[in-house]
């Protein structure tokens, strides 16, 4: 069994727990599934905005990103479809994080053979807690803000009366605004910790929200500081993992270039494979995140496509897909470390705030087993004719 110290030192175990083949596999599958869902829906969003398929492909390749937003000519339907794609991708992400957290939780309890299939089955069954908890908070925040807008449009526009009433009710309006800020904080907490809550307690949406409020209210500074430790640990771990993959690509490229012969086909194939990579927007990042991004093996500046023979074109296409797989692998490893760390953080914080060790909980029986236990024994009564035939046999035995 993987023992915990139940203090901040356990957060550093995220690197060890995240470097696990099953969890990386879960993360990679989840990233790939979310990628496919997002790309298909976003292609439809561009198409609904009167973009041709060829223009979408030439501009974005496999991964369309409407960035910068002010230059992308999306119509209303385009933005709606794109928002649906983001929501579906978020659903896939929460299911993936829940599956990784469940695998980590079972590993901490001593089950090293918990299967990937069972983890995804659990996550799909309990998706509401991890997905709907932050969505519910967004709805509450939107309702309160909408009420403030309605106040300004209705009461605030009344001459003379509106100013006086708004001033009189300003303490209540300020309290509502303060509550919105508090809910925004809980929303980010919910994004971070909800999959771990569901994986360890099988909680529904309400219970997950309750745990989010409980964590931030009773263990505020521990939660904040430990999240910074986990972020630094994850960035360093992914930096090293990505660096190894990138150096492996370099060794692969050098070795093949030596034996490629006089045709010099490798550079053409390699260049064309890099052409399939998406153009990366220049988002502002911190120094640690910049280092993290620099050593991702797919973070390469795409070149202009070099048309050649059919073999070079096919080779570039296949190698481009391989570059994407490496990218999925790196992001899957990042999700594995991050989610494993969140599971550890939540388990330790529950021990501190509730004096309850989640690792000592007995595993509940499966629903199928419960149903079998609850089923009463069914006795089939024989017809009256057969009973009458049995009576003389019993009487003869008694004689």
HELIX and SHEET records of a PDB file:
HELIX    1   1 UNK A    8  UNK A   13  5                                   6    
HELIX    2   2 UNK A   14  UNK A   18  1                                   5    
HELIX    3   3 UNK A   21  UNK A   48  1                                  28    
HELIX    4   4 UNK A   53  UNK A   60  1                                   8    
HELIX    5   5 UNK A   76  UNK A  108  1                                  33    
HELIX    6   6 UNK A  116  UNK A  125  1                                  10    
HELIX    7   7 UNK A  127  UNK A  154  1                                  28    
HELIX    8   8 UNK A  161  UNK A  168  1                                   8    
HELIX    9   9 UNK A  170  UNK A  201  1                                  32    
HELIX   10  10 UNK A  205  UNK A  218  1                                  14    
HELIX   11  11 UNK A  220  UNK A  259  1                                  40    
HELIX   12  12 UNK A  265  UNK A  275  1                                  11    
HELIX   13  13 UNK A  287  UNK A  294  1                                   8    
HELIX   14  14 UNK A  310  UNK A  354  1                                  45    
HELIX   15  15 UNK A  358  UNK A  360  5                                   3    
HELIX   16  16 UNK A  367  UNK A  374  1                                   8    
HELIX   17  17 UNK A  384  UNK A  398  1                                  15    
END                                                                             
